[in-house]
């Protein structure tokens, strides 16, 4: 397994990709990959790679993307280590 850090994101070779919600946010905002890339100072290709899960964005890039959509970072890039309430044994409405 090899990880290459390009400064904007890490390319994952032979690693499991983790889902994110960038594509859904971009489609809801009705903007192109080009427009988002320009707004967050990266290439359209980088946005595509992040949407497909083949690249993990750097912390700075992830924050720029979340700030662009004016949402909390975990809404676009969920914490893959955090378990849902049901998995923790928690109950709703208590």
Long-range contacts (C-beta under 8 A, 24 or more apart in sequence): 6-55, 7-58, 8-42, 8-46, 8-55, 8-57, 8-58, 8-61, 9-46, 9-49, 9-50, 9-55, 9-56, 9-57, 9-58, 9-61, 10-55, 10-56, 10-58, 11-49, 11-54, 11-55, 12-54, 12-55, 12-56, 17-52, 17-53, 17-54, 18-53, 18-56, 18-80, 19-53, 19-78, 20-50, 20-51, 20-53, 20-76, 20-77, 20-78, 21-75, 21-76, 21-77, 21-78, 22-47, 22-50, 22-51, 22-65, 22-76, 22-77, 23-51, 25-69, 25-71, 25-75, 25-76, 26-51, 29-69, 36-65, 36-68, 39-68, 40-64, 40-65, 40-68
